[in-house]
């Protein structure tokens, strides 16, 4: 039996990646709306899109700021545990098995979105004027929307060139 310490040894050669995944697993992931190349599901972006939608309403309907303030940050796994996503266990397992480079890049972007939305929420709670809240909401959507697109690109296996195109739009 191999101990975890032995399994994690870096002096063992690792087989080269063929860039291919098991077709049966890929079919299961695709059926669950999980990208088989990245192991990520776009459903998680709904969490951020909800916040954006609420923020976009604030300038015209200042009372929507209160709705935005009920938005709570959720990690990838927390989002799926709280959702009705049919294949939530598979989504969490695929995320945990995702290539570390892809997952790190994705996690960095979602952490940035969470930090922005959390900071805007704090600022909105302290704001006394509806116009200040509206300005905060407009700024936040301008910052977060491109990050959602970037995260979507990562989920869908975008190349670096694709990411550059998204960010320059």
N, C-alpha and C positions, 0 to 999 in steps of 0.2 A: 504494500500500500504506500502511496506517495504522500508525504506530509505536505502541508501548505508551504512550509519553508522551502522544501525541495522543488515544489512546483513553480515557485516564484523565482528560482535562481536565474540570474541573468547570464551565467556562463554557458548555459545550454543553448545550442543553436536552435533557432526557431525556423520552421519551414517557411519558405517564401510564400507570400499571399498570391493566390492565383487571380485575385480580383473577382472571382466568381463565388456565388453563394449557392447553397443547396436549392435547387429549383422547387422542391416541395415546400420548403420553408418560405421561399420567396412568394410562392402562390398564397400561402396562409397569411403572410404579412400584407400582401397587396389586397387580399379580400377584406382585411381589417383596416384598410386605409392607412397602413404604415409603410413607409418607403423601405423596401428590402435592402437597398444599397446603404442607407444611413441608419436604419433602425428607429427613425423618428416619425412622429405623426403630426400633421398640421393641426389636428384638433386642439393641441395645447395653445396654439396661437389665438384661439377663440377667447381664452382667458384675457389676453391683452386687448383684443379687438373690442371686447365688452367695455373695458375702461376707456378706450379711444372713443367709442360711440357715445358714452356718457359725457366725456369731455367736449365732444363736438356740439353737444346740445347746450352746454352752459352759456355761451354768448347770447343765444336767443331765449333761453329759458333758465335764468339764474338759479331757480329752485333745483335744477338737475345737479348742481354742485353737491347737494346733500346725498343724492343717489351715488355719485362718484365716490364720495367719502365712505360709503359702505363697502367699496371694492377692497378685497383683501388679497395680498400677494399669496400665490400658491406655487410650490415647486412643481416640476413635471409630474412626479408621482402623486403629490397631493391633488393636483388637478384631476388626474384620472381616477383617483380613489373617490373624489367627490362627484364625479360625473356619472352619467348613464351610458358612457361609452361601452358598447357591447364587448369589445375585446380589451378592456382596461388592463387586465393582468398581462396579456400579451404585449400591450403597449409599454408597460412598465418594464417588463423583462427585456424587450427589444432595446429600449433606451439604455438599460443597465449593461447590455451586451454590445452597445454601439462602439465603433472604433473610438478610442480615447481622444484622438485629435479632433474628430468631428464633434464629439460630445463636449469637449472643452470649449471649442469655438462657439457652439450653440449655447452652452451654459453661460459663457461670458456675455453674449448678447442679451439673453433673457435676464441675467442679473442686472445689466445696465438698464433695461426697460423697467424692471422692478424698482430699481433705485430711483429712476426719474419719476415714476408714478407715485412712489412713496413720498418723495420729497415734495412733489406738487400737492399731494394730499395734506401734508403738514403745513405747507404755505397757505393752502386754501382754508384750513382750519383757523389760521391766524389772521387771515384777511378780513377786513371790516367792510370793504366795498365790493359790490357785485362786479364793477368794472375791473377790479384787480383780479377777482376770481376768473373772469372771462379772459383776461390777458394770460393768466397762468394756464388756463385750459388750452388756449390757442397755441401757446409756446410748446406745451407738453405734446400736443398732437403732432406738431411739426418735428419734434425730436423722436417720438416713438414710432410713428408710421414708417419711416425708412428702416428702422430697426426690425419691425415686424416683417417687412419685405425681405430684409437680409436674412432673418431667421428662417423665413419660408424658403429662401434659396438654399440654405444649408440643409433643411429637411429634405428638399427635393434633389439634393446632390449637385447643386450648382458648382461650376468651376470658378476659379478666381476671376476669370474674365467676366463671368456672369455677375459676380458680386460687384465688380467695378462698374458695370453697366447699371445695376440697381442703385448704387450709391451716387452715381452722377446724374440720375434722373431728377 
